Amino acid sequence: MLTKRILSTGFVCGAICCIPALAQTPAATATTADKDFITFVAQTDMTEAHFGQLAQDQATDQDIKDFGQTLVTDHTKDYNAITALGTKLGADVPKGIDAAHNKMIDPVAKLKGRAFDRRFLADMVKGHEQAIAKYKKEADSGDNADLKAYAAATIPTLQMHLQKAEELSHPAKAAKKKAM
């Protein structure tokens, strides 16, 4: 009888000791695909915010400077959102721009005036098209429900950025499109 009581007490104590460990595990864990998407988003956000800062400093057109501020604001907000979500899922979120993205920034950073404006807008169109495709893929077939919802909710902002970059790239074409 004493042996049963000792075993029961030991079992209960062991179970109670495990509760704090269970409480510390993330509600859900990120798969490799989730982690790749989180890294893509974080790198994209940091890069776009950096491009936005460059536009504010180096663009000739005030509308492009204003678009740069929009990029800084929106992509900084989005970086904070993906950081919170990545942390919740137990994923490491990059804290700085990687070498591949710095290679994209460096040639544009060396430009000034109209040359900067043209290259910046072309890069914004291309980059946002690529980002929208990845976000749509995540929203449609991602592994994690929270990441899928995040991607779906972010697509309209990316589409707005793409539309603005296209309008600034081809103002006459944009005016004609609006008139139709």
N, CA and C atoms as an extended XYZ file, in Angstrom:
540
Properties=species:S:1:pos:R:3:atomname:S:1:resname:S:1:resid:I:1 pbc="F F F"
N         0.820       -1.176        0.000 N   MET     1
C         0.000        0.000        0.000 CA  MET     1
C         0.878        1.259        0.000 C   MET     1
N         1.909        1.243        0.834 N   LEU     2
C         2.825        2.369        0.899 CA  LEU     2
C         3.543        2.551       -0.435 C   LEU     2
N         3.911        1.461       -1.082 N   THR     3
C         4.571        1.520       -2.370 CA  THR     3
C         3.645        2.153       -3.411 C   THR     3
N         2.357        1.791       -3.385 N   LYS     4
C         1.394        2.387       -4.322 CA  LYS     4
C         1.276        3.891       -4.093 C   LYS     4
N         1.229        4.277       -2.818 N   ARG     5
C         1.099        5.693       -2.484 CA  ARG     5
C         2.335        6.463       -2.952 C   ARG     5
N         3.509        5.919       -2.758 N   ILE     6
C         4.752        6.571       -3.181 CA  ILE     6
C         4.781        6.686       -4.706 C   ILE     6
N         4.393        5.601       -5.386 N   LEU     7
C         4.356        5.651       -6.854 CA  LEU     7
C         3.333        6.659       -7.352 C   LEU     7
N         2.177        6.700       -6.749 N   SER     8
C         1.133        7.654       -7.150 CA  SER     8
C         1.598        9.080       -6.920 C   SER     8
N         2.180        9.321       -5.758 N   THR     9
C         2.680       10.651       -5.444 CA  THR     9
C         3.786       11.046       -6.421 C   THR     9
N         4.664       10.126       -6.717 N   GLY    10
C         5.741       10.393       -7.670 CA  GLY    10
C         5.202       10.708       -9.061 C   GLY    10
N         4.201        9.970       -9.490 N   PHE    11
C         3.581       10.198      -10.803 CA  PHE    11
C         2.924       11.574      -10.864 C   PHE    11
N         2.161       11.920       -9.825 N   VAL    12
C         1.482       13.231       -9.780 CA  VAL    12
C         2.504       14.351       -9.745 C   VAL    12
N         3.523       14.218       -8.947 N   CYS    13
C         4.564       15.255       -8.887 CA  CYS    13
C         5.273       15.412      -10.231 C   CYS    13
N         5.554       14.297      -10.876 N   GLY    14
C         6.192       14.347      -12.194 CA  GLY    14
C         5.309       15.034      -13.220 C   GLY    14
N         4.024       14.737      -13.172 N   ALA    15
C         3.084       15.367      -14.108 CA  ALA    15
C         2.994       16.865      -13.864 C   ALA    15
N         2.948       17.270      -12.610 N   ILE    16
C         2.868       18.696      -12.276 CA  ILE    16
C         4.127       19.425      -12.726 C   ILE    16
N         5.267       18.790      -12.594 N   CYS    17
C         6.522       19.414      -13.015 CA  CYS    17
C         6.579       19.627      -14.520 C   CYS    17
N         5.857       18.819      -15.284 N   CYS    18
C         5.871       18.936      -16.744 CA  CYS    18
C         4.971       20.050      -17.264 C   CYS    18
N         4.027       20.507      -16.476 N   ILE    19
C         3.077       21.523      -16.931 CA  ILE    19
C         3.779       22.800      -17.394 C   ILE    19
N         4.735       23.371      -16.624 N   PRO    20
C         5.396       24.581      -17.125 CA  PRO    20
C         6.101       24.356      -18.464 C   PRO    20
N         6.676       23.210      -18.670 N   ALA    21
C         7.358       22.930      -19.938 CA  ALA    21
C         6.360       22.896      -21.081 C   ALA    21
N         5.198       22.330      -20.848 N   LEU    22
C         4.171       22.293      -21.893 CA  LEU    22
C         3.652       23.684      -22.206 C   LEU    22
N         3.542       24.534      -21.208 N   ALA    23
C         3.031       25.886      -21.409 CA  ALA    23
C         3.994       26.737      -22.228 C   ALA    23
N         5.256       26.382      -22.270 N   GLN    24
C         6.241       27.190      -22.971 CA  GLN    24
C         6.386       26.829      -24.442 C   GLN    24
N         5.820       25.741      -24.877 N   THR    25
C         5.952       25.376      -26.279 CA  THR    25
C         5.020       26.235      -27.114 C   THR    25
N         5.417       26.619      -28.333 N   PRO    26
C         4.561       27.438      -29.174 CA  PRO    26
C         3.263       26.698      -29.496 C   PRO    26
N         2.191       27.485      -29.695 N   ALA    27
C         0.890       26.896      -30.009 CA  ALA    27
C         0.984       26.048      -31.274 C   ALA    27
N         1.748       26.496      -32.222 N   ALA    28
C         1.966       25.750      -33.456 CA  ALA    28
C         3.424       25.957      -33.836 C   ALA    28
N         3.972       25.018      -34.554 N   THR    29
C         5.353       25.181      -34.981 CA  THR    29
C         5.386       25.370      -36.487 C   THR    29
N         6.373       26.076      -36.912 N   ALA    30
C         6.507       26.390      -38.329 CA  ALA    30
C         7.214       25.251      -39.059 C   ALA    30
N         6.694       24.903      -40.231 N   THR    31
C         7.358       23.931      -41.091 CA  THR    31
C         8.508       24.627      -41.813 C   THR    31
N         9.276       23.878      -42.537 N   THR    32
C        10.366       24.472      -43.322 CA  THR    32
C         9.809       25.466      -44.338 C   THR    32
N         8.704       25.121      -44.979 N   ALA    33
C         8.083       26.035      -45.956 CA  ALA    33
C         7.606       27.309      -45.271 C   ALA    33
N         7.046       27.181      -44.072 N   ASP    34
C         6.605       28.363      -43.315 CA  ASP    34
C         7.800       29.256      -42.993 C   ASP    34
N         8.875       28.639      -42.528 N   LYS    35
C        10.075       29.404      -42.173 CA  LYS    35
C        10.649       30.108      -43.397 C   LYS    35
N        10.631       29.429      -44.537 N   ASP    36
C        11.114       30.051      -45.781 CA  ASP    36
C        10.259       31.263      -46.148 C   ASP    36
N         8.948       31.132      -45.998 N   PHE    37
C         8.055       32.253      -46.308 CA  PHE    37
C         8.296       33.407      -45.338 C   PHE    37
N         8.442       33.107      -44.058 N   ILE    38
C         8.703       34.149      -43.063 CA  ILE    38
C        10.007       34.880      -43.388 C   ILE    38
N        11.039       34.132      -43.752 N   THR    39
C        12.320       34.752      -44.125 CA  THR    39
C        12.149       35.616      -45.368 C   THR    39
N        11.432       35.101      -46.376 N   PHE    40
C        11.169       35.876      -47.594 CA  PHE    40
C        10.472       37.191      -47.253 C   PHE    40
N         9.440       37.119      -46.439 N   VAL    41
C         8.678       38.320      -46.076 CA  VAL    41
C         9.565       39.315      -45.333 C   VAL    41
N        10.302       38.847      -44.346 N   ALA    42
C        11.150       39.745      -43.563 CA  ALA    42
C        12.199       40.416      -44.444 C   ALA    42
N        12.853       39.635      -45.307 N   GLN    43
C        13.860       40.209      -46.203 CA  GLN    43
C        13.227       41.218      -47.166 C   GLN    43
N        12.062       40.872      -47.695 N   THR    44
C        11.365       41.770      -48.612 CA  THR    44
C        10.980       43.063      -47.903 C   THR    44
N        10.429       42.953      -46.705 N   ASP    45
C        10.029       44.150      -45.958 CA  ASP    45
C        11.214       45.064      -45.669 C   ASP    45
N        12.305       44.485      -45.207 N   MET    46
C        13.480       45.315      -44.901 CA  MET    46
C        14.034       45.963      -46.165 C   MET    46
N        14.054       45.211      -47.256 N   THR    47
C        14.583       45.732      -48.518 CA  THR    47
C        13.698       46.845      -49.065 C   THR    47
N        12.387       46.622      -49.063 N   GLU    48
C        11.452       47.635      -49.577 CA  GLU    48
C        11.493       48.902      -48.734 C   GLU    48
N        11.592       48.755      -47.420 N   ALA    49
C        11.696       49.929      -46.553 CA  ALA    49
C        12.987       50.698      -46.853 C   ALA    49
N        14.057       49.960      -47.104 N   HIS    50
C        15.328       50.614      -47.451 CA  HIS    50
C        15.214       51.346      -48.793 C   HIS    50
N        14.609       50.685      -49.772 N   PHE    51
C        14.371       51.345      -51.060 CA  PHE    51
C        13.530       52.608      -50.864 C   PHE    51
N        12.532       52.533      -49.993 N   GLY    52
C        11.692       53.700      -49.721 CA  GLY    52
C        12.493       54.860      -49.158 C   GLY    52
N        13.435       54.555      -48.262 N   GLN    53
C        14.298       55.604      -47.718 CA  GLN    53
C        15.168       56.209      -48.806 C   GLN    53
N        15.695       55.350      -49.675 N   LEU    54
C        16.497       55.862      -50.804 CA  LEU    54
C        15.669       56.788      -51.674 C   LEU    54
N        14.423       56.407      -51.944 N   ALA    55
C        13.554       57.231      -52.789 CA  ALA    55
C        13.325       58.599      -52.166 C   ALA    55
N        13.165       58.634      -50.870 N   GLN    56
C        12.957       59.918      -50.205 CA  GLN    56
C        14.179       60.825      -50.356 C   GLN    56
N        15.360       60.235      -50.386 N   ASP    57
C        16.601       61.005      -50.472 CA  ASP    57
C        17.027       61.305      -51.906 C   ASP    57
N        16.782       60.383      -52.850 N   GLN    58
C        17.417       60.473      -54.157 CA  GLN    58
C        16.475       60.699      -55.335 C   GLN    58
N        15.183       60.564      -55.139 N   ALA    59
C        14.255       60.752      -56.254 CA  ALA    59
C        14.135       62.234      -56.599 C   ALA    59
N        13.817       62.517      -57.853 N   THR    60
C        13.608       63.906      -58.278 CA  THR    60
C        12.134       64.296      -58.183 C   THR    60
N        11.259       63.354      -58.359 N   ASP    61
C         9.818       63.594      -58.405 CA  ASP    61
C         9.231       63.477      -56.993 C   ASP    61
N         8.457       64.469      -56.577 N   GLN    62
C         7.868       64.450      -55.235 CA  GLN    62
C         6.917       63.268      -55.056 C   GLN    62
N         6.211       62.879      -56.106 N   ASP    63
C         5.320       61.728      -56.008 CA  ASP    63
C         6.104       60.446      -55.709 C   ASP    63
N         7.301       60.337      -56.263 N   ILE    64
C         8.147       59.166      -55.990 CA  ILE    64
C         8.671       59.232      -54.558 C   ILE    64
N         9.025       60.416      -54.103 N   LYS    65
C         9.450       60.572      -52.704 CA  LYS    65
C         8.315       60.169      -51.755 C   LYS    65
N         7.094       60.601      -52.080 N   ASP    66
C         5.937       60.247      -51.258 CA  ASP    66
C         5.676       58.741      -51.282 C   ASP    66
N         5.829       58.131      -52.442 N   PHE    67
C         5.682       56.682      -52.563 CA  PHE    67
C         6.739       55.993      -51.701 C   PHE    67
N         7.944       56.542      -51.689 N   GLY    68
C         9.004       56.004      -50.837 CA  GLY    68
C         8.598       56.010      -49.371 C   GLY    68
N         7.970       57.093      -48.929 N   GLN    69
C         7.504       57.160      -47.537 CA  GLN    69
C         6.438       56.109      -47.268 C   GLN    69
N         5.543       55.900      -48.236 N   THR    70
C         4.519       54.857      -48.093 CA  THR    70
C         5.170       53.487      -47.931 C   THR    70
N         6.195       53.217      -48.738 N   LEU    71
C         6.904       51.936      -48.637 CA  LEU    71
C         7.537       51.763      -47.262 C   LEU    71
N         8.165       52.803      -46.760 N   VAL    72
C         8.798       52.732      -45.446 CA  VAL    72
C         7.744       52.421      -44.385 C   VAL    72
N         6.660       53.165      -44.401 N   THR    73
C         5.609       52.990      -43.397 CA  THR    73
C         4.982       51.595      -43.467 C   THR    73
N         4.539       51.209      -44.674 N   ASP    74
C         3.828       49.932      -44.829 CA  ASP    74
C         4.721       48.722      -44.579 C   ASP    74
N         5.946       48.765      -45.108 N   HIS    75
C         6.817       47.595      -44.956 CA  HIS    75
C         7.417       47.495      -43.550 C   HIS    75
N         7.563       48.604      -42.853 N   THR    76
C         7.990       48.557      -41.455 CA  THR    76
C         6.878       47.947      -40.607 C   THR    76
N         5.660       48.377      -40.843 N   LYS    77
C         4.501       47.815      -40.129 CA  LYS    77
C         4.387       46.315      -40.415 C   LYS    77
N         4.570       45.933      -41.671 N   ASP    78
C         4.469       44.530      -42.043 CA  ASP    78
C         5.604       43.711      -41.437 C   ASP    78
N         6.803       44.268      -41.389 N   TYR    79
C         7.929       43.560      -40.765 CA  TYR    79
C         7.613       43.265      -39.296 C   TYR    79
N         7.023       44.239      -38.617 N   ASN    80
C         6.651       44.029      -37.219 CA  ASN    80
C         5.602       42.921      -37.091 C   ASN    80
N         4.667       42.881      -38.028 N   ALA    81
C         3.626       41.844      -38.001 CA  ALA    81
C         4.221       40.460      -38.249 C   ALA    81
N         5.099       40.331      -39.236 N   ILE    82
C         5.670       39.011      -39.532 CA  ILE    82
C         6.631       38.588      -38.420 C   ILE    82
N         7.275       39.540      -37.773 N   THR    83
C         8.145       39.219      -36.644 CA  THR    83
C         7.319       38.626      -35.499 C   THR    83
N         6.185       39.238      -35.197 N   ALA    84
C         5.323       38.726      -34.130 CA  ALA    84
C         4.793       37.341      -34.483 C   ALA    84
N         4.366       37.168      -35.717 N   LEU    85
C         3.831       35.880      -36.143 CA  LEU    85
C         4.931       34.813      -36.173 C   LEU    85
N         6.089       35.180      -36.694 N   GLY    86
C         7.211       34.236      -36.723 CA  GLY    86
C         7.626       33.807      -35.325 C   GLY    86
N         7.667       34.750      -34.394 N   THR    87
C         8.010       34.437      -33.010 CA  THR    87
C         6.971       33.492      -32.410 C   THR    87
N         5.703       33.760      -32.668 N   LYS    88
C         4.620       32.893      -32.177 CA  LYS    88
C         4.786       31.462      -32.690 C   LYS    88
N         5.264       31.332      -33.917 N   LEU    89
C         5.427       30.011      -34.532 CA  LEU    89
C         6.782       29.376      -34.235 C   LEU    89
N         7.623       30.083      -33.503 N   GLY    90
C         8.929       29.539      -33.142 CA  GLY    90
C         9.952       29.625      -34.268 C   GLY    90
N         9.741       30.530      -35.208 N   ALA    91
C        10.669       30.696      -36.335 CA  ALA    91
C        11.627       31.851      -36.060 C   ALA    91
N        12.847       31.718      -36.551 N   ASP    92
C        13.804       32.814      -36.468 CA  ASP    92
C        13.489       33.814      -37.567 C   ASP    92
N        13.359       35.081      -37.201 N   VAL    93
C        13.065       36.137      -38.162 CA  VAL    93
C        14.343       36.946      -38.377 C   VAL    93
N        14.773       37.098      -39.628 N   PRO    94
C        15.996       37.868      -39.883 CA  PRO    94
C        15.888       39.291      -39.335 C   PRO    94
N        16.999       39.782      -38.816 N   LYS    95
C        17.039       41.127      -38.237 CA  LYS    95
C        17.795       42.121      -39.125 C   LYS    95
N        18.364       41.625      -40.212 N   GLY    96
C        19.100       42.506      -41.111 CA  GLY    96
C        19.010       42.003      -42.539 C   GLY    96
N        19.272       42.888      -43.465 N   ILE    97
C        19.197       42.562      -44.893 CA  ILE    97
C        20.359       41.645      -45.254 C   ILE    97
N        20.059       40.552      -45.955 N   ASP    98
C        21.093       39.588      -46.327 CA  ASP    98
C        21.869       40.059      -47.566 C   ASP    98
N        22.933       39.345      -47.879 N   ALA    99
C        23.825       39.722      -48.984 CA  ALA    99
C        23.098       39.771      -50.325 C   ALA    99
N        22.213       38.823      -50.578 N   ALA   100
C        21.493       38.794      -51.858 CA  ALA   100
C        20.645       40.049      -52.040 C   ALA   100
N        19.982       40.492      -50.986 N   HIS   101
C        19.151       41.687      -51.095 CA  HIS   101
C        20.001       42.959      -51.132 C   HIS   101
N        21.150       42.938      -50.456 N   ASN   102
C        22.058       44.083      -50.556 CA  ASN   102
C        22.570       44.247      -51.979 C   ASN   102
N        22.765       43.118      -52.684 N   LYS   103
C        23.195       43.191      -54.084 CA  LYS   103
C        22.134       43.854      -54.957 C   LYS   103
N        20.882       43.712      -54.581 N   MET   104
C        19.799       44.364      -55.321 CA  MET   104
C        19.774       45.866      -55.030 C   MET   104
N        20.101       46.229      -53.815 N   ILE   105
C        20.045       47.630      -53.388 CA  ILE   105
C        21.226       48.439      -53.917 C   ILE   105
N        22.428       47.871      -53.866 N   ASP   106
C        23.656       48.614      -54.166 CA  ASP   106
C        23.647       49.368      -55.498 C   ASP   106
N        23.268       48.742      -56.616 N   PRO   107
C        23.310       49.501      -57.875 CA  PRO   107
C        22.324       50.669      -57.896 C   PRO   107
N        21.191       50.502      -57.260 N   VAL   108
C        20.179       51.569      -57.234 CA  VAL   108
C        20.640       52.698      -56.321 C   VAL   108
N        21.286       52.344      -55.227 N   ALA   109
C        21.748       53.340      -54.265 CA  ALA   109
C        22.778       54.297      -54.873 C   ALA   109
N        23.463       53.854      -55.918 N   LYS   110
C        24.496       54.684      -56.551 CA  LYS   110
C        23.915       55.690      -57.553 C   LYS   110
N        22.636       55.538      -57.875 N   LEU   111
C        22.007       56.408      -58.870 CA  LEU   111
C        21.413       57.651      -58.223 C   LEU   111
N        21.266       58.678      -59.032 N   LYS   112
C        20.651       59.936      -58.589 CA  LYS   112
C        19.698       60.417      -59.680 C   LYS   112
N        18.804       61.311      -59.307 N   GLY   113
C        17.943       61.988      -60.275 CA  GLY   113
C        17.044       61.059      -61.063 C   GLY   113
N        16.857       61.377      -62.335 N   ARG   114
C        15.943       60.617      -63.209 CA  ARG   114
C        16.386       59.163      -63.391 C   ARG   114
N        17.692       58.932      -63.408 N   ALA   115
C        18.183       57.555      -63.527 CA  ALA   115
C        17.732       56.743      -62.307 C   ALA   115
N        17.811       57.358      -61.140 N   PHE   116
C        17.325       56.687      -59.940 CA  PHE   116
C        15.830       56.413      -60.063 C   PHE   116
N        15.074       57.443      -60.447 N   ASP   117
C        13.615       57.307      -60.540 CA  ASP   117
C        13.219       56.131      -61.424 C   ASP   117
N        13.816       56.053      -62.613 N   ARG   118
C        13.474       54.972      -63.551 CA  ARG   118
C        13.808       53.595      -62.981 C   ARG   118
N        15.012       53.448      -62.451 N   ARG   119
C        15.444       52.146      -61.931 CA  ARG   119
C        14.646       51.749      -60.693 C   ARG   119
N        14.431       52.698      -59.818 N   PHE   120
C        13.666       52.442      -58.601 CA  PHE   120
C        12.259       51.948      -58.947 C   PHE   120
N        11.588       52.640      -59.837 N   LEU   121
C        10.218       52.249      -60.193 CA  LEU   121
C        10.189       50.891      -60.894 C   LEU   121
N        11.150       50.649      -61.775 N   ALA   122
C        11.209       49.341      -62.451 CA  ALA   122
C        11.412       48.228      -61.426 C   ALA   122
N        12.287       48.460      -60.457 N   ASP   123
C        12.523       47.459      -59.412 CA  ASP   123
C        11.292       47.268      -58.529 C   ASP   123
N        10.554       48.349      -58.273 N   MET   124
C         9.348       48.247      -57.442 CA  MET   124
C         8.252       47.449      -58.164 C   MET   124
N         8.126       47.654      -59.462 N   VAL   125
C         7.138       46.884      -60.228 CA  VAL   125
C         7.515       45.402      -60.195 C   VAL   125
N         8.735       45.105      -60.558 N   LYS   126
C         9.192       43.710      -60.611 CA  LYS   126
C         9.118       43.050      -59.232 C   LYS   126
N         9.609       43.729      -58.219 N   GLY   127
C         9.631       43.172      -56.872 CA  GLY   127
C         8.237       42.916      -56.314 C   GLY   127
N         7.328       43.846      -56.559 N   HIS   128
C         5.974       43.665      -56.045 CA  HIS   128
C         5.216       42.581      -56.821 C   HIS   128
N         5.491       42.446      -58.097 N   GLU   129
C         4.879       41.342      -58.863 CA  GLU   129
C         5.321       39.998      -58.285 C   GLU   129
N         6.614       39.875      -58.013 N   GLN   130
C         7.142       38.627      -57.450 CA  GLN   130
C         6.592       38.371      -56.055 C   GLN   130
N         6.521       39.415      -55.251 N   ALA   131
C         6.013       39.257      -53.885 CA  ALA   131
C         4.539       38.842      -53.906 C   ALA   131
N         3.753       39.476      -54.733 N   ILE   132
C         2.321       39.142      -54.814 CA  ILE   132
C         2.147       37.671      -55.190 C   ILE   132
N         2.949       37.186      -56.118 N   ALA   133
C         2.854       35.776      -56.519 CA  ALA   133
C         3.143       34.852      -55.328 C   ALA   133
N         4.172       35.173      -54.550 N   LYS   134
C         4.514       34.328      -53.394 CA  LYS   134
C         3.445       34.410      -52.306 C   LYS   134
N         2.931       35.603      -52.084 N   TYR   135
C         1.889       35.765      -51.076 CA  TYR   135
C         0.623       35.019      -51.493 C   TYR   135
N         0.269       35.074      -52.773 N   LYS   136
C        -0.914       34.344      -53.249 CA  LYS   136
C        -0.727       32.842      -53.074 C   LYS   136
N         0.465       32.357      -53.378 N   LYS   137
C         0.747       30.934      -53.209 CA  LYS   137
C         0.598       30.539      -51.743 C   LYS   137
N         1.124       31.360      -50.854 N   GLU   138
C         1.011       31.086      -49.420 CA  GLU   138
C        -0.453       31.125      -48.980 C   GLU   138
N        -1.182       32.136      -49.423 N   ALA   139
C        -2.596       32.265      -49.037 CA  ALA   139
C        -3.418       31.080      -49.536 C   ALA   139
N        -3.080       30.569      -50.706 N   ASP   140
C        -3.841       29.469      -51.303 CA  ASP   140
C        -3.443       28.094      -50.779 C   ASP   140
N        -2.149       27.892      -50.553 N   SER   141
C        -1.718       26.527      -50.242 CA  SER   141
C        -0.667       26.433      -49.146 C   SER   141
N        -0.597       27.429      -48.273 N   GLY   142
C         0.377       27.391      -47.182 CA  GLY   142
C         0.051       26.312      -46.166 C   GLY   142
N         1.022       26.004      -45.313 N   ASP   143
C         0.872       24.955      -44.306 CA  ASP   143
C         0.184       25.443      -43.030 C   ASP   143
N         0.320       26.718      -42.712 N   ASN   144
C        -0.145       27.247      -41.441 CA  ASN   144
C        -1.309       28.217      -41.651 C   ASN   144
N        -2.391       28.031      -40.916 N   ALA   145
C        -3.591       28.864      -41.072 CA  ALA   145
C        -3.312       30.338      -40.770 C   ALA   145
N        -2.491       30.621      -39.756 N   ASP   146
C        -2.176       32.013      -39.418 CA  ASP   146
C        -1.383       32.691      -40.532 C   ASP   146
N        -0.405       31.969      -41.099 N   LEU   147
C         0.385       32.531      -42.199 CA  LEU   147
C        -0.472       32.723      -43.446 C   LEU   147
N        -1.372       31.782      -43.704 N   LYS   148
C        -2.275       31.908      -44.849 CA  LYS   148
C        -3.153       33.147      -44.705 C   LYS   148
N        -3.689       33.360      -43.524 N   ALA   149
C        -4.539       34.530      -43.273 CA  ALA   149
C        -3.730       35.821      -43.384 C   ALA   149
N        -2.520       35.808      -42.828 N   TYR   150
C        -1.635       36.976      -42.924 CA  TYR   150
C        -1.354       37.310      -44.392 C   TYR   150
N        -1.000       36.300      -45.180 N   ALA   151
C        -0.678       36.520      -46.597 CA  ALA   151
C        -1.883       37.089      -47.339 C   ALA   151
N        -3.040       36.504      -47.129 N   ALA   152
C        -4.252       36.981      -47.804 CA  ALA   152
C        -4.570       38.426      -47.418 C   ALA   152
N        -4.375       38.770      -46.167 N   ALA   153
C        -4.664       40.126      -45.696 CA  ALA   153
C        -3.651       41.153      -46.206 C   ALA   153
N        -2.446       40.712      -46.545 N   THR   154
C        -1.381       41.628      -46.973 CA  THR   154
C        -1.390       41.883      -48.479 C   THR   154
N        -1.952       40.976      -49.253 N   ILE   155
C        -1.957       41.105      -50.712 CA  ILE   155
C        -2.522       42.450      -51.195 C   ILE   155
N        -3.629       42.951      -50.655 N   PRO   156
C        -4.140       44.245      -51.151 CA  PRO   156
C        -3.148       45.400      -51.015 C   PRO   156
N        -2.375       45.423      -49.938 N   THR   157
C        -1.365       46.474      -49.767 CA  THR   157
C        -0.280       46.341      -50.833 C   THR   157
N         0.162       45.121      -51.085 N   LEU   158
C         1.176       44.895      -52.114 CA  LEU   158
C         0.640       45.274      -53.494 C   LEU   158
N        -0.615       44.966      -53.754 N   GLN   159
C        -1.226       45.332      -55.038 CA  GLN   159
C        -1.312       46.850      -55.181 C   GLN   159
N        -1.605       47.530      -54.082 N   MET   160
C        -1.640       48.994      -54.107 CA  MET   160
C        -0.249       49.551      -54.429 C   MET   160
N         0.779       48.969      -53.834 N   HIS   161
C         2.155       49.410      -54.119 CA  HIS   161
C         2.483       49.177      -55.596 C   HIS   161
N         2.124       48.015      -56.108 N   LEU   162
C         2.383       47.702      -57.513 CA  LEU   162
C         1.673       48.704      -58.421 C   LEU   162
N         0.425       48.958      -58.148 N   GLN   163
C        -0.346       49.902      -58.969 CA  GLN   163
C         0.287       51.294      -58.942 C   GLN   163
N         0.707       51.747      -57.767 N   LYS   164
C         1.329       53.064      -57.654 CA  LYS   164
C         2.656       53.104      -58.418 C   LYS   164
N         3.450       52.058      -58.318 N   ALA   165
C         4.726       52.013      -59.041 CA  ALA   165
C         4.483       52.034      -60.548 C   ALA   165
N         3.465       51.314      -61.011 N   GLU   166
C         3.137       51.315      -62.444 CA  GLU   166
C         2.655       52.691      -62.886 C   GLU   166
N         1.825       53.339      -62.090 N   GLU   167
C         1.337       54.688      -62.427 CA  GLU   167
C         2.488       55.681      -62.520 C   GLU   167
N         3.408       55.600      -61.565 N   LEU   168
C         4.538       56.520      -61.568 CA  LEU   168
C         5.508       56.221      -62.708 C   LEU   168
N         5.578       54.954      -63.110 N   SER   169
C         6.459       54.567      -64.218 CA  SER   169
C         5.938       55.058      -65.559 C   SER   169
N         4.617       54.995      -65.721 N   HIS   170
C         3.978       55.338      -66.999 CA  HIS   170
C         2.759       56.211      -66.734 C   HIS   170
N         2.970       57.495      -66.395 N   PRO   171
C         1.836       58.349      -66.021 CA  PRO   171
C         0.794       58.487      -67.132 C   PRO   171
N         1.204       58.563      -68.389 N   ALA   172
C         0.247       58.717      -69.490 CA  ALA   172
C        -0.621       57.461      -69.615 C   ALA   172
N         0.007       56.311      -69.503 N   LYS   173
C        -0.722       55.031      -69.595 CA  LYS   173
C        -1.718       54.910      -68.433 C   LYS   173
N        -1.291       55.314      -67.237 N   ALA   174
C        -2.156       55.240      -66.052 CA  ALA   174
C        -3.357       56.159      -66.204 C   ALA   174
N        -3.137       57.364      -66.749 N   ALA   175
C        -4.237       58.316      -66.944 CA  ALA   175
C        -5.242       57.756      -67.957 C   ALA   175
N        -4.736       57.129      -68.995 N   LYS   176
C        -5.601       56.540      -70.019 CA  LYS   176
C        -6.432       55.395      -69.434 C   LYS   176
N        -5.797       54.570      -68.587 N   LYS   177
C        -6.477       53.449      -67.942 CA  LYS   177
C        -7.614       53.954      -67.036 C   LYS   177
N        -7.363       55.037      -66.300 N   LYS   178
C        -8.366       55.589      -65.413 CA  LYS   178
C        -9.543       56.155      -66.192 C   LYS   178
N        -9.266       56.718      -67.354 N   ALA   179
C       -10.327       57.320      -68.165 CA  ALA   179
C       -11.281       56.275      -68.733 C   ALA   179
N       -10.807       55.034      -68.878 N   MET   180
C       -11.631       53.977      -69.471 CA  MET   180
C       -12.662       53.497      -68.536 C   MET   180
